[in-house]
Amino acid sequence: MLKVLKSGFFTTIQDGGRFGYLNKGVPVSGFMDTSSASKINLLLENEANAALIETTMTGPTLEFGKRTYICLGGAQLSVTLNNEPIQDYKVYKVEKGDIISYGKLKKGFRSYLGVKGGFKTPKILGSQSLYLPITSKNHLDDGSTVDYTMCELFVPKTSELKVDSFLNETVLYVTEGPEFHILSKRQLEELFFKDFKISNQNDRMAYQIEEKITGHKVSMLTSATLPGTVQLTPSGKLIILMKDGQTTGGYPRVLQLTDRAISILAQKKFGDKVSFKVLK
Amino acid sequence: MSNYSISIRPYGVHTVLVEWPNKVEEAILDDILLFMRHLRTNCLDESLWEMIPAYNSLTLLYRKDPIDFTTFSQTLQDWYSNKEEAVLPRKYLWKLPVCYDLDFGIDLMEVSGILDLSIEDIIALHTKSPYTVYGIGFLPGFMYLGGLPAELEVPRKAQPRPKVQKGAVGLAGKQTGIYPQISPGGWNIIGNCSVPMFDASKENPCFVNIGDKVQFYAIERAEYDLHKIEGEVGIYKLEKENWNA
């Protein structure tokens, strides 16, 4: 067992996502930053979608109950293992009673912690990803426990990865969304020649953009939406749906973020700057 | 069944959006469901594809790799043109119990005033005929229902409530629906449905399918309370009839 001594701002369990129920209104969920998460599973030689702990902003303090191997990545925080600083994308052995403690956030917003074999929590509708109301909680509380399998010995093929971090990137590459054609010349200029600020309305469901662009009067029938869909409301507000975002919507879907751009955005917080660029 | 003129466009690299004429029509929805069935049975591996129908669109998401849009859209168009005169998937009419008690129908009085209808009239109109499920989304198990009598069209509330109860039955514009769980919401609440619309502990968490029919019937408070207890222990009965058998 892993014991959550202190939970942090929003510490949750996520895996590759919940598929097969989009037509019943169930969001995909899963890693917000798939790019970082998959590197951790790669280093631990786990399945690509093995469940990890995802933290947002401030991280937790955790106590391990048995031996395993761990790896961290994603946002950069000062993290210690038994008070010794540890690095991202490097495999460490932990023993019963070892304590990992997250300190100050330095760069990015969401970090990932993996154990050899992945965390063993119940699968609900085919996924371990926490999402209310599919699971009874959407985050880990102080004092809660998370199961994992003991690993006596693991000799990783690669114990350390030099990662070309995208945490400093601000350009979000997009493709045209289904309603891209409704955009006027003026709206296109506003979308592609300006920097935007992330609003304080940002979470696993959606990121809102602080600045508005010119609005519209287009009304459309409700249709499917995806993680990474940029919706434009009649008042000109831009809403970027993320992994826990609703599966249908009635606002024009003007842009669609690439998978990589979703990972980049998942590492942004209130006040950070982003811009859109069409993928050629 | 006639073929419509459909448009196919890319929606990101993993997804393709197929659109029918921009109208709320049951014939269009049926054509979408028919095509979806054809794709499922003869064309696409369902374990790798998500198919999301809603009103006049069908969204196809491939979970593995990026789609080569040029090739795939052509193939899709061919599949559509050559789809067989297949039988529509079976549809059900679900009869859902609603308690229109004022404790639940917290906006009933106000709606009655706005529409100049008595509460009895509102209930009679709301339960009169079946609604068509045009989509499921917004929240897990939230149905977009079409076919609300024009007399019941009432604007959504100016100020959305931060918390609407699970099971709350609402009216807004041309729409009526059930909040499957506690959520913020701006619809006028006229009652509460005692049957859970979404149950994550079940293999099929939402019994309704897009294309099905839903009809409400009024129940008294005592019956509602009984249903609620049954629902909590998971033994509630669902009343359904074949629709197009």
Interface residues (C-beta under 8 A of the other chain):
Chain A: F19 G20 Y21 L22 N23 K24 G25 V26 P27 I124 L125 P133 I134 T135 T175 E176 G177 P178 M220 L221 T222 S223 A224 T225 L226 G228 T229 Q246 T247 T248 G249 R253 Q256 L257 T258 D259
Chain B: R9 P10 Y11 G12 V13 T15 L17 E19 N22 V24 E50 M51 I52 P53 A54 Y55 N56 S57 T59 L61 R63 Y134 G135 I136 G137 F138 L139 P140 G141 F142 Y144 P180 Q181 F198 A200 P205 C206 I210
